[in-house]
Amino acid sequence: MRSLSAADPWYNKQNAPGDEPYWRGPIWINLNYLILSGLHHYSTLSGPARERAAAVYAELRENLVGNMLDEWKRTGYLWEQYDPESGRGRRTHPFNGWSSLVLLMLAEVY
C-alpha cells in the first residue's frame, strides 16, 4: 500500500530540486505492518467490517510478502522501500531494519 495516494498533489513531488520524495509515495514495510495489524484486529471482531477487514488483510499480506520474496529472489536483498508501480526494491539495501517485519507478517504476530 502506498504511503500516499497517487491522486494527492504531494505524491511524488520533490522535497527540493533534485531531492526525490522520501515518505510520499513509496511502499514502506513498517507502515504496511501497522495497517496489517489493524486489519488483523478488526477481522477478529464481530461487526459489519469483519469480513471486509479479513479480505483486505489477506490480500495485502499476500501482496507484501510475495513482492518482498520476488525482490529477494531477483536481487538477494531486502530493501528500505518498494516502488509503488513496479514493486521493485528502492533506496538502501540490504535493509534489515523494519523490512525484517516481513517475518512477523509471515508468523502473523502483531
Biopython code that builds the backbone (N, CA, C, O; Angstrom):
import numpy as np
from Bio.PDB.StructureBuilder import StructureBuilder

atoms = [
    (1, "MET", "N", (0.847, -1.156, 0.000)),
    (1, "MET", "CA", (0.000, 0.000, 0.000)),
    (1, "MET", "C", (0.900, 1.229, 0.000)),
    (1, "MET", "O", (1.824, 1.334, 0.807)),
    (2, "ARG", "N", (0.625, 2.148, -0.904)),
    (2, "ARG", "CA", (1.419, 3.375, -0.993)),
    (2, "ARG", "C", (1.312, 4.173, 0.298)),
    (2, "ARG", "O", (0.328, 4.073, 1.032)),
    (3, "SER", "N", (2.339, 4.961, 0.556)),
    (3, "SER", "CA", (2.320, 5.820, 1.731)),
    (3, "SER", "C", (1.472, 7.063, 1.504)),
    (3, "SER", "O", (1.145, 7.767, 2.459)),
    (4, "LEU", "N", (1.114, 7.341, 0.260)),
    (4, "LEU", "CA", (0.271, 8.485, -0.079)),
    (4, "LEU", "C", (-0.426, 8.177, -1.398)),
    (4, "LEU", "O", (0.182, 7.613, -2.307)),
    (5, "SER", "N", (-1.678, 8.540, -1.500)),
    (5, "SER", "CA", (-2.438, 8.291, -2.712)),
    (5, "SER", "C", (-1.791, 8.954, -3.920)),
    (5, "SER", "O", (-1.291, 10.075, -3.827)),
    (6, "ALA", "N", (-1.801, 8.259, -5.049)),
    (6, "ALA", "CA", (-1.260, 8.828, -6.282)),
    (6, "ALA", "C", (-2.061, 10.044, -6.735)),
    (6, "ALA", "O", (-1.563, 10.848, -7.523)),
    (7, "ALA", "N", (-3.293, 10.191, -6.251)),
    (7, "ALA", "CA", (-4.121, 11.336, -6.598)),
    (7, "ALA", "C", (-3.779, 12.583, -5.772)),
    (7, "ALA", "O", (-4.199, 13.688, -6.114)),
    (8, "ASP", "N", (-3.033, 12.409, -4.706)),
    (8, "ASP", "CA", (-2.674, 13.538, -3.844)),
    (8, "ASP", "C", (-1.689, 14.450, -4.568)),
    (8, "ASP", "O", (-0.758, 13.958, -5.204)),
    (9, "PRO", "N", (-1.872, 15.776, -4.486)),
    (9, "PRO", "CA", (-0.965, 16.684, -5.188)),
    (9, "PRO", "C", (0.485, 16.600, -4.698)),
    (9, "PRO", "O", (1.397, 17.013, -5.415)),
    (10, "TRP", "N", (0.709, 16.079, -3.504)),
    (10, "TRP", "CA", (2.067, 15.951, -2.973)),
    (10, "TRP", "C", (2.722, 14.623, -3.340)),
    (10, "TRP", "O", (3.904, 14.420, -3.062)),
    (11, "TYR", "N", (1.966, 13.716, -3.961)),
    (11, "TYR", "CA", (2.511, 12.415, -4.342)),
    (11, "TYR", "C", (3.672, 12.591, -5.297)),
    (11, "TYR", "O", (3.544, 13.258, -6.324)),
    (12, "ASN", "N", (4.784, 12.007, -4.969)),
    (12, "ASN", "CA", (5.995, 12.024, -5.788)),
    (12, "ASN", "C", (6.530, 13.417, -6.088)),
    (12, "ASN", "O", (7.348, 13.575, -6.994)),
    (13, "LYS", "N", (6.085, 14.433, -5.349)),
    (13, "LYS", "CA", (6.606, 15.782, -5.518)),
    (13, "LYS", "C", (7.963, 15.863, -4.836)),
    (13, "LYS", "O", (8.123, 15.401, -3.706)),
    (14, "GLN", "N", (8.934, 16.445, -5.516)),
    (14, "GLN", "CA", (10.272, 16.553, -4.952)),
    (14, "GLN", "C", (10.255, 17.379, -3.667)),
    (14, "GLN", "O", (9.495, 18.338, -3.539)),
    (15, "ASN", "N", (11.108, 16.989, -2.719)),
    (15, "ASN", "CA", (11.265, 17.776, -1.493)),
    (15, "ASN", "C", (11.885, 19.130, -1.812)),
    (15, "ASN", "O", (11.455, 20.161, -1.296)),
    (16, "ALA", "N", (12.875, 19.111, -2.648)),
    (16, "ALA", "CA", (13.593, 20.276, -3.153)),
    (16, "ALA", "C", (14.112, 19.878, -4.526)),
    (16, "ALA", "O", (14.130, 18.689, -4.847)),
    (17, "PRO", "N", (14.531, 20.827, -5.339)),
    (17, "PRO", "CA", (15.042, 20.448, -6.664)),
    (17, "PRO", "C", (16.124, 19.369, -6.567)),
    (17, "PRO", "O", (17.132, 19.539, -5.881)),
    (18, "GLY", "N", (15.893, 18.261, -7.267)),
    (18, "GLY", "CA", (16.847, 17.155, -7.278)),
    (18, "GLY", "C", (16.747, 16.222, -6.082)),
    (18, "GLY", "O", (17.508, 15.259, -5.988)),
    (19, "ASP", "N", (15.831, 16.486, -5.176)),
    (19, "ASP", "CA", (15.669, 15.669, -3.964)),
    (19, "ASP", "C", (14.323, 14.956, -4.036)),
    (19, "ASP", "O", (13.277, 15.549, -3.773)),
    (20, "GLU", "N", (14.366, 13.661, -4.400)),
    (20, "GLU", "CA", (13.122, 12.914, -4.565)),
    (20, "GLU", "C", (12.357, 12.807, -3.236)),
    (20, "GLU", "O", (12.961, 12.879, -2.166)),
    (21, "PRO", "N", (11.042, 12.637, -3.305)),
    (21, "PRO", "CA", (10.267, 12.496, -2.076)),
    (21, "PRO", "C", (10.701, 11.244, -1.318)),
    (21, "PRO", "O", (11.032, 10.222, -1.920)),
    (22, "TYR", "N", (10.695, 11.338, -0.017)),
    (22, "TYR", "CA", (11.172, 10.218, 0.782)),
    (22, "TYR", "C", (9.996, 9.413, 1.327)),
    (22, "TYR", "O", (9.925, 8.205, 1.105)),
    (23, "TRP", "N", (9.090, 10.049, 2.023)),
    (23, "TRP", "CA", (7.966, 9.338, 2.639)),
    (23, "TRP", "C", (6.700, 9.394, 1.797)),
    (23, "TRP", "O", (5.725, 8.721, 2.129)),
    (24, "ARG", "N", (6.681, 10.162, 0.732)),
    (24, "ARG", "CA", (5.468, 10.342, -0.051)),
    (24, "ARG", "C", (5.470, 9.468, -1.292)),
    (24, "ARG", "O", (6.123, 9.800, -2.281)),
    (25, "GLY", "N", (4.756, 8.369, -1.253)),
    (25, "GLY", "CA", (4.592, 7.538, -2.432)),
    (25, "GLY", "C", (5.092, 6.116, -2.340)),
    (25, "GLY", "O", (4.339, 5.197, -2.660)),
    (26, "PRO", "N", (6.337, 5.882, -1.915)),
    (26, "PRO", "CA", (6.839, 4.507, -1.909)),
    (26, "PRO", "C", (6.082, 3.600, -0.937)),
    (26, "PRO", "O", (5.349, 4.064, -0.064)),
    (27, "ILE", "N", (6.279, 2.319, -1.115)),
    (27, "ILE", "CA", (5.723, 1.325, -0.196)),
    (27, "ILE", "C", (6.726, 1.129, 0.928)),
    (27, "ILE", "O", (7.867, 0.729, 0.695)),
    (28, "TRP", "N", (6.292, 1.415, 2.145)),
    (28, "TRP", "CA", (7.121, 1.269, 3.339)),
    (28, "TRP", "C", (6.603, 0.080, 4.133)),
    (28, "TRP", "O", (5.410, -0.001, 4.426)),
    (29, "ILE", "N", (7.483, -0.832, 4.478)),
    (29, "ILE", "CA", (7.079, -2.053, 5.162)),
    (29, "ILE", "C", (6.585, -1.753, 6.580)),
    (29, "ILE", "O", (5.632, -2.383, 7.039)),
    (30, "ASN", "N", (7.205, -0.813, 7.273)),
    (30, "ASN", "CA", (6.761, -0.507, 8.634)),
    (30, "ASN", "C", (5.335, 0.031, 8.660)),
    (30, "ASN", "O", (4.560, -0.342, 9.542)),
    (31, "LEU", "N", (4.970, 0.894, 7.723)),
    (31, "LEU", "CA", (3.604, 1.422, 7.677)),
    (31, "LEU", "C", (2.611, 0.330, 7.308)),
    (31, "LEU", "O", (1.516, 0.262, 7.868)),
    (32, "ASN", "N", (2.992, -0.514, 6.376)),
    (32, "ASN", "CA", (2.107, -1.605, 5.977)),
    (32, "ASN", "C", (1.947, -2.636, 7.085)),
    (32, "ASN", "O", (0.884, -3.242, 7.217)),
    (33, "TYR", "N", (2.979, -2.839, 7.872)),
    (33, "TYR", "CA", (2.864, -3.729, 9.030)),
    (33, "TYR", "C", (1.804, -3.204, 10.006)),
    (33, "TYR", "O", (1.005, -3.976, 10.536)),
    (34, "LEU", "N", (1.806, -1.894, 10.238)),
    (34, "LEU", "CA", (0.803, -1.296, 11.130)),
    (34, "LEU", "C", (-0.605, -1.432, 10.547)),
    (34, "LEU", "O", (-1.562, -1.677, 11.280)),
    (35, "ILE", "N", (-0.726, -1.275, 9.240)),
    (35, "ILE", "CA", (-2.030, -1.450, 8.587)),
    (35, "ILE", "C", (-2.489, -2.898, 8.728)),
    (35, "ILE", "O", (-3.648, -3.156, 9.051)),
    (36, "LEU", "N", (-1.576, -3.846, 8.485)),
    (36, "LEU", "CA", (-1.924, -5.258, 8.647)),
    (36, "LEU", "C", (-2.358, -5.559, 10.073)),
    (36, "LEU", "O", (-3.308, -6.311, 10.292)),
    (37, "SER", "N", (-1.669, -4.980, 11.034)),
    (37, "SER", "CA", (-2.017, -5.196, 12.435)),
    (37, "SER", "C", (-3.456, -4.749, 12.717)),
    (37, "SER", "O", (-4.218, -5.465, 13.367)),
    (38, "GLY", "N", (-3.817, -3.571, 12.226)),
    (38, "GLY", "CA", (-5.181, -3.078, 12.417)),
    (38, "GLY", "C", (-6.215, -3.932, 11.706)),
    (38, "GLY", "O", (-7.259, -4.252, 12.275)),
    (39, "LEU", "N", (-5.933, -4.299, 10.472)),
    (39, "LEU", "CA", (-6.859, -5.144, 9.723)),
    (39, "LEU", "C", (-7.030, -6.507, 10.390)),
    (39, "LEU", "O", (-8.138, -7.038, 10.464)),
    (40, "HIS", "N", (-5.926, -7.062, 10.870)),
    (40, "HIS", "CA", (-5.988, -8.349, 11.562)),
    (40, "HIS", "C", (-6.877, -8.234, 12.801)),
    (40, "HIS", "O", (-7.710, -9.102, 13.059)),
    (41, "HIS", "N", (-6.693, -7.173, 13.550)),
    (41, "HIS", "CA", (-7.502, -6.943, 14.756)),
    (41, "HIS", "C", (-8.994, -6.860, 14.409)),
    (41, "HIS", "O", (-9.817, -7.550, 15.010)),
    (42, "TYR", "N", (-9.329, -6.014, 13.437)),
    (42, "TYR", "CA", (-10.743, -5.828, 13.096)),
    (42, "TYR", "C", (-11.349, -7.053, 12.424)),
    (42, "TYR", "O", (-12.569, -7.221, 12.437)),
    (43, "SER", "N", (-10.532, -7.898, 11.847)),
    (43, "SER", "CA", (-11.065, -9.119, 11.239)),
    (43, "SER", "C", (-11.466, -10.153, 12.290)),
    (43, "SER", "O", (-12.119, -11.145, 11.967)),
    (44, "THR", "N", (-11.077, -9.924, 13.542)),
    (44, "THR", "CA", (-11.437, -10.856, 14.624)),
    (44, "THR", "C", (-12.630, -10.384, 15.436)),
    (44, "THR", "O", (-13.131, -11.125, 16.281)),
    (45, "LEU", "N", (-13.094, -9.167, 15.196)),
    (45, "LEU", "CA", (-14.217, -8.609, 15.952)),
    (45, "LEU", "C", (-15.520, -8.814, 15.198)),
    (45, "LEU", "O", (-15.547, -8.787, 13.968)),
    (46, "SER", "N", (-16.585, -9.016, 15.933)),
    (46, "SER", "CA", (-17.881, -9.100, 15.254)),
    (46, "SER", "C", (-18.304, -7.699, 14.851)),
    (46, "SER", "O", (-18.027, -6.726, 15.551)),
    (47, "GLY", "N", (-18.966, -7.612, 13.733)),
    (47, "GLY", "CA", (-19.429, -6.327, 13.246)),
    (47, "GLY", "C", (-19.438, -6.279, 11.738)),
    (47, "GLY", "O", (-19.004, -7.222, 11.076)),
    (48, "PRO", "N", (-19.936, -5.173, 11.188)),
    (48, "PRO", "CA", (-20.121, -5.087, 9.736)),
    (48, "PRO", "C", (-18.814, -5.042, 8.936)),
    (48, "PRO", "O", (-18.825, -5.337, 7.740)),
    (49, "ALA", "N", (-17.706, -4.686, 9.557)),
    (49, "ALA", "CA", (-16.445, -4.571, 8.819)),
    (49, "ALA", "C", (-15.581, -5.827, 8.898)),
    (49, "ALA", "O", (-14.515, -5.888, 8.286)),
    (50, "ARG", "N", (-16.032, -6.813, 9.638)),
    (50, "ARG", "CA", (-15.210, -8.003, 9.874)),
    (50, "ARG", "C", (-14.782, -8.703, 8.591)),
    (50, "ARG", "O", (-13.594, -8.957, 8.391)),
    (51, "GLU", "N", (-15.724, -9.011, 7.735)),
    (51, "GLU", "CA", (-15.398, -9.744, 6.509)),
    (51, "GLU", "C", (-14.528, -8.929, 5.569)),
    (51, "GLU", "O", (-13.596, -9.459, 4.963)),
    (52, "ARG", "N", (-14.825, -7.646, 5.444)),
    (52, "ARG", "CA", (-14.034, -6.781, 4.562)),
    (52, "ARG", "C", (-12.607, -6.644, 5.095)),
    (52, "ARG", "O", (-11.647, -6.701, 4.327)),
    (53, "ALA", "N", (-12.469, -6.463, 6.416)),
    (53, "ALA", "CA", (-11.137, -6.360, 7.026)),
    (53, "ALA", "C", (-10.339, -7.634, 6.778)),
    (53, "ALA", "O", (-9.147, -7.574, 6.477)),
    (54, "ALA", "N", (-10.994, -8.785, 6.903)),
    (54, "ALA", "CA", (-10.312, -10.061, 6.687)),
    (54, "ALA", "C", (-9.861, -10.204, 5.228)),
    (54, "ALA", "O", (-8.761, -10.690, 4.963)),
    (55, "ALA", "N", (-10.697, -9.787, 4.301)),
    (55, "ALA", "CA", (-10.353, -9.899, 2.883)),
    (55, "ALA", "C", (-9.209, -8.955, 2.512)),
    (55, "ALA", "O", (-8.280, -9.355, 1.811)),
    (56, "VAL", "N", (-9.271, -7.717, 2.976)),
    (56, "VAL", "CA", (-8.209, -6.760, 2.675)),
    (56, "VAL", "C", (-6.904, -7.192, 3.340)),
    (56, "VAL", "O", (-5.829, -7.081, 2.750)),
    (57, "TYR", "N", (-7.009, -7.684, 4.572)),
    (57, "TYR", "CA", (-5.834, -8.191, 5.285)),
    (57, "TYR", "C", (-5.152, -9.295, 4.484)),
    (57, "TYR", "O", (-3.942, -9.249, 4.264)),
    (58, "ALA", "N", (-5.916, -10.274, 4.056)),
    (58, "ALA", "CA", (-5.340, -11.415, 3.326)),
    (58, "ALA", "C", (-4.691, -10.961, 2.020)),
    (58, "ALA", "O", (-3.600, -11.419, 1.679)),
    (59, "GLU", "N", (-5.344, -10.079, 1.299)),
    (59, "GLU", "CA", (-4.808, -9.611, 0.022)),
    (59, "GLU", "C", (-3.539, -8.782, 0.227)),
    (59, "GLU", "O", (-2.543, -8.991, -0.466)),
    (60, "LEU", "N", (-3.571, -7.848, 1.171)),
    (60, "LEU", "CA", (-2.406, -7.008, 1.421)),
    (60, "LEU", "C", (-1.220, -7.837, 1.907)),
    (60, "LEU", "O", (-0.096, -7.647, 1.443)),
    (61, "ARG", "N", (-1.467, -8.747, 2.829)),
    (61, "ARG", "CA", (-0.396, -9.597, 3.362)),
    (61, "ARG", "C", (0.238, -10.419, 2.247)),
    (61, "ARG", "O", (1.463, -10.492, 2.144)),
    (62, "GLU", "N", (-0.592, -11.035, 1.415)),
    (62, "GLU", "CA", (-0.080, -11.841, 0.308)),
    (62, "GLU", "C", (0.733, -10.992, -0.664)),
    (62, "GLU", "O", (1.797, -11.415, -1.116)),
    (63, "ASN", "N", (0.240, -9.802, -0.987)),
    (63, "ASN", "CA", (0.948, -8.931, -1.923)),
    (63, "ASN", "C", (2.284, -8.457, -1.357)),
    (63, "ASN", "O", (3.293, -8.465, -2.061)),
    (64, "LEU", "N", (2.297, -8.047, -0.098)),
    (64, "LEU", "CA", (3.542, -7.567, 0.510)),
    (64, "LEU", "C", (4.589, -8.665, 0.600)),
    (64, "LEU", "O", (5.718, -8.506, 0.135)),
    (65, "VAL", "N", (4.202, -9.772, 1.200)),
    (65, "VAL", "CA", (5.144, -10.871, 1.382)),
    (65, "VAL", "C", (5.601, -11.407, 0.021)),
    (65, "VAL", "O", (6.786, -11.673, -0.179)),
    (66, "GLY", "N", (4.670, -11.560, -0.898)),
    (66, "GLY", "CA", (5.008, -12.054, -2.231)),
    (66, "GLY", "C", (5.962, -11.130, -2.966)),
    (66, "GLY", "O", (6.909, -11.591, -3.602)),
    (67, "ASN", "N", (5.718, -9.830, -2.883)),
    (67, "ASN", "CA", (6.595, -8.879, -3.559)),
    (67, "ASN", "C", (7.986, -8.871, -2.933)),
    (67, "ASN", "O", (8.991, -8.832, -3.643)),
    (68, "MET", "N", (8.041, -8.906, -1.613)),
    (68, "MET", "CA", (9.349, -8.915, -0.950)),
    (68, "MET", "C", (10.119, -10.191, -1.303)),
    (68, "MET", "O", (11.334, -10.150, -1.497)),
    (69, "LEU", "N", (9.428, -11.301, -1.383)),
    (69, "LEU", "CA", (10.072, -12.557, -1.771)),
    (69, "LEU", "C", (10.568, -12.481, -3.211)),
    (69, "LEU", "O", (11.683, -12.909, -3.508)),
    (70, "ASP", "N", (9.748, -11.940, -4.102)),
    (70, "ASP", "CA", (10.161, -11.792, -5.501)),
    (70, "ASP", "C", (11.414, -10.927, -5.615)),
    (70, "ASP", "O", (12.336, -11.255, -6.362)),
    (71, "GLU", "N", (11.442, -9.827, -4.875)),
    (71, "GLU", "CA", (12.604, -8.939, -4.916)),
    (71, "GLU", "C", (13.824, -9.593, -4.284)),
    (71, "GLU", "O", (14.949, -9.378, -4.735)),
    (72, "TRP", "N", (13.608, -10.389, -3.243)),
    (72, "TRP", "CA", (14.715, -11.128, -2.634)),
    (72, "TRP", "C", (15.317, -12.101, -3.657)),
    (72, "TRP", "O", (16.536, -12.204, -3.789)),
    (73, "LYS", "N", (14.446, -12.805, -4.371)),
    (73, "LYS", "CA", (14.920, -13.748, -5.384)),
    (73, "LYS", "C", (15.638, -13.022, -6.520)),
    (73, "LYS", "O", (16.642, -13.509, -7.039)),
    (74, "ARG", "N", (15.120, -11.859, -6.900)),
    (74, "ARG", "CA", (15.689, -11.103, -8.016)),
    (74, "ARG", "C", (17.028, -10.457, -7.654)),
    (74, "ARG", "O", (17.957, -10.455, -8.461)),
    (75, "THR", "N", (17.125, -9.902, -6.421)),
    (75, "THR", "CA", (18.304, -9.108, -6.072)),
    (75, "THR", "C", (19.147, -9.694, -4.938)),
    (75, "THR", "O", (20.329, -9.373, -4.809)),
    (76, "GLY", "N", (18.535, -10.555, -4.116)),
    (76, "GLY", "CA", (19.237, -11.072, -2.951)),
    (76, "GLY", "C", (19.197, -10.136, -1.761)),
    (76, "GLY", "O", (19.950, -10.318, -0.804)),
    (77, "TYR", "N", (18.317, -9.124, -1.808)),
    (77, "TYR", "CA", (18.262, -8.128, -0.738)),
    (77, "TYR", "C", (16.837, -7.844, -0.279)),
    (77, "TYR", "O", (15.875, -7.999, -1.030)),
    (78, "LEU", "N", (16.735, -7.422, 0.989)),
    (78, "LEU", "CA", (15.563, -6.709, 1.477)),
    (78, "LEU", "C", (15.868, -5.233, 1.266)),
    (78, "LEU", "O", (17.017, -4.811, 1.399)),
    (79, "TRP", "N", (14.861, -4.454, 0.943)),
    (79, "TRP", "CA", (15.065, -3.048, 0.611)),
    (79, "TRP", "C", (14.398, -2.144, 1.635)),
    (79, "TRP", "O", (13.521, -2.569, 2.387)),
    (80, "GLU", "N", (14.833, -0.885, 1.650)),
    (80, "GLU", "CA", (14.256, 0.098, 2.569)),
    (80, "GLU", "C", (12.805, 0.397, 2.203)),
    (80, "GLU", "O", (11.954, 0.538, 3.081)),
    (81, "GLN", "N", (12.531, 0.492, 0.918)),
    (81, "GLN", "CA", (11.187, 0.788, 0.426)),
    (81, "GLN", "C", (11.025, 0.120, -0.932)),
    (81, "GLN", "O", (11.986, -0.361, -1.533)),
    (82, "TYR", "N", (9.778, 0.106, -1.398)),
    (82, "TYR", "CA", (9.476, -0.561, -2.666)),
    (82, "TYR", "C", (8.682, 0.391, -3.556)),
    (82, "TYR", "O", (7.848, 1.161, -3.080)),
    (83, "ASP", "N", (8.959, 0.323, -4.853)),
    (83, "ASP", "CA", (8.306, 1.196, -5.814)),
    (83, "ASP", "C", (6.813, 0.885, -5.875)),
    (83, "ASP", "O", (6.437, -0.282, -5.979)),
    (84, "PRO", "N", (5.948, 1.910, -5.811)),
    (84, "PRO", "CA", (4.503, 1.661, -5.801)),
    (84, "PRO", "C", (3.942, 1.174, -7.136)),
    (84, "PRO", "O", (2.842, 0.622, -7.178)),
    (85, "GLU", "N", (4.676, 1.370, -8.213)),
    (85, "GLU", "CA", (4.196, 0.930, -9.526)),
    (85, "GLU", "C", (4.736, -0.450, -9.894)),
    (85, "GLU", "O", (3.977, -1.330, -10.301)),
    (86, "SER", "N", (6.029, -0.632, -9.751)),
    (86, "SER", "CA", (6.661, -1.878, -10.197)),
    (86, "SER", "C", (6.895, -2.880, -9.072)),
    (86, "SER", "O", (7.047, -4.074, -9.328)),
    (87, "GLY", "N", (6.923, -2.403, -7.820)),
    (87, "GLY", "CA", (7.222, -3.265, -6.687)),
    (87, "GLY", "C", (8.708, -3.500, -6.479)),
    (87, "GLY", "O", (9.096, -4.198, -5.542)),
    (88, "ARG", "N", (9.530, -2.941, -7.321)),
    (88, "ARG", "CA", (10.981, -3.143, -7.201)),
    (88, "ARG", "C", (11.525, -2.449, -5.964)),
    (88, "ARG", "O", (11.060, -1.378, -5.574)),
    (89, "GLY", "N", (12.526, -3.085, -5.352)),
    (89, "GLY", "CA", (13.172, -2.510, -4.196)),
    (89, "GLY", "C", (13.861, -1.204, -4.540)),
    (89, "GLY", "O", (14.417, -1.043, -5.626)),
    (90, "ARG", "N", (13.814, -0.264, -3.585)),
    (90, "ARG", "CA", (14.409, 1.053, -3.805)),
    (90, "ARG", "C", (15.238, 1.463, -2.601)),
    (90, "ARG", "O", (15.078, 0.949, -1.494)),
    (91, "ARG", "N", (16.115, 2.394, -2.858)),
    (91, "ARG", "CA", (16.974, 3.042, -1.864)),
    (91, "ARG", "C", (17.924, 2.046, -1.211)),
    (91, "ARG", "O", (18.546, 1.240, -1.903)),
    (92, "THR", "N", (18.040, 2.091, 0.085)),
    (92, "THR", "CA", (19.066, 1.350, 0.810)),
    (92, "THR", "C", (18.849, -0.156, 0.761)),
    (92, "THR", "O", (17.730, -0.643, 0.921)),
    (93, "HIS", "N", (19.927, -0.877, 0.539)),
    (93, "HIS", "CA", (19.929, -2.333, 0.636)),
    (93, "HIS", "C", (21.320, -2.772, 1.047)),
    (93, "HIS", "O", (22.270, -2.088, 0.667)),
    (94, "PRO", "N", (21.520, -3.806, 1.758)),
    (94, "PRO", "CA", (20.450, -4.551, 2.413)),
    (94, "PRO", "C", (19.871, -3.738, 3.568)),
    (94, "PRO", "O", (20.598, -3.048, 4.283)),
    (95, "PHE", "N", (18.590, -3.827, 3.735)),
    (95, "PHE", "CA", (17.922, -3.071, 4.792)),
    (95, "PHE", "C", (17.175, -4.057, 5.672)),
    (95, "PHE", "O", (16.077, -4.500, 5.338)),
    (96, "ASN", "N", (17.775, -4.388, 6.780)),
    (96, "ASN", "CA", (17.189, -5.382, 7.671)),
    (96, "ASN", "C", (16.578, -4.752, 8.908)),
    (96, "ASN", "O", (16.444, -5.407, 9.941)),
    (97, "GLY", "N", (16.206, -3.475, 8.807)),
    (97, "GLY", "CA", (15.503, -2.794, 9.888)),
    (97, "GLY", "C", (14.047, -3.209, 9.848)),
    (97, "GLY", "O", (13.713, -4.365, 10.106)),
    (98, "TRP", "N", (13.187, -2.263, 9.525)),
    (98, "TRP", "CA", (11.759, -2.595, 9.528)),
    (98, "TRP", "C", (11.365, -3.522, 8.393)),
    (98, "TRP", "O", (10.277, -4.096, 8.430)),
    (99, "SER", "N", (12.204, -3.686, 7.394)),
    (99, "SER", "CA", (11.895, -4.671, 6.353)),
    (99, "SER", "C", (11.880, -6.087, 6.915)),
    (99, "SER", "O", (11.257, -6.981, 6.343)),
    (100, "SER", "N", (12.570, -6.290, 8.040)),
    (100, "SER", "CA", (12.538, -7.609, 8.673)),
    (100, "SER", "C", (11.187, -7.892, 9.323)),
    (100, "SER", "O", (10.946, -9.004, 9.792)),
    (101, "LEU", "N", (10.303, -6.889, 9.353)),
    (101, "LEU", "CA", (8.941, -7.121, 9.841)),
    (101, "LEU", "C", (8.208, -8.156, 8.996)),
    (101, "LEU", "O", (7.181, -8.687, 9.418)),
    (102, "VAL", "N", (8.727, -8.445, 7.812)),
    (102, "VAL", "CA", (8.115, -9.465, 6.974)),
    (102, "VAL", "C", (8.052, -10.802, 7.716)),
    (102, "VAL", "O", (7.131, -11.587, 7.490)),
    (103, "LEU", "N", (9.010, -11.066, 8.590)),
    (103, "LEU", "CA", (8.984, -12.302, 9.372)),
    (103, "LEU", "C", (7.789, -12.334, 10.315)),
    (103, "LEU", "O", (7.166, -13.381, 10.491)),
    (104, "LEU", "N", (7.463, -11.196, 10.922)),
    (104, "LEU", "CA", (6.295, -11.122, 11.784)),
    (104, "LEU", "C", (5.002, -11.228, 10.975)),
    (104, "LEU", "O", (4.013, -11.786, 11.451)),
    (105, "MET", "N", (5.011, -10.692, 9.754)),
    (105, "MET", "CA", (3.849, -10.830, 8.871)),
    (105, "MET", "C", (3.610, -12.298, 8.548)),
    (105, "MET", "O", (2.475, -12.773, 8.573)),
    (106, "LEU", "N", (4.687, -13.010, 8.245)),
    (106, "LEU", "CA", (4.567, -14.439, 7.936)),
    (106, "LEU", "C", (4.023, -15.212, 9.121)),
    (106, "LEU", "O", (3.203, -16.116, 8.959)),
    (107, "ALA", "N", (4.487, -14.853, 10.325)),
    (107, "ALA", "CA", (4.056, -15.554, 11.544)),
    (107, "ALA", "C", (2.736, -15.004, 12.090)),
    (107, "ALA", "O", (2.176, -15.546, 13.043)),
    (108, "GLU", "N", (2.253, -13.935, 11.485)),
    (108, "GLU", "CA", (1.030, -13.236, 11.934)),
    (108, "GLU", "C", (1.141, -12.838, 13.414)),
    (108, "GLU", "O", (0.244, -13.087, 14.220)),
    (109, "VAL", "N", (2.269, -12.215, 13.730)),
    (109, "VAL", "CA", (2.499, -11.677, 15.074)),
    (109, "VAL", "C", (2.338, -10.172, 14.977)),
    (109, "VAL", "O", (3.153, -9.493, 14.352)),
    (110, "TYR", "N", (1.279, -9.646, 15.599)),
    (110, "TYR", "CA", (1.001, -8.221, 15.543)),
    (110, "TYR", "C", (0.867, -7.640, 16.933)),
    (110, "TYR", "O", (0.630, -6.441, 17.081)),
]
sb = StructureBuilder()
sb.init_structure("model")
sb.init_model(0)
sb.init_chain("A")
sb.init_seg("    ")
for serial, (resi, resn, name, xyz) in enumerate(atoms, 1):
    if name == "N":
        sb.init_residue(resn, " ", resi, " ")
    sb.init_atom(name, np.array(xyz, "f"), 0.0, 1.0, " ", f" {name:<3s}", serial, name[0])
structure = sb.get_structure()
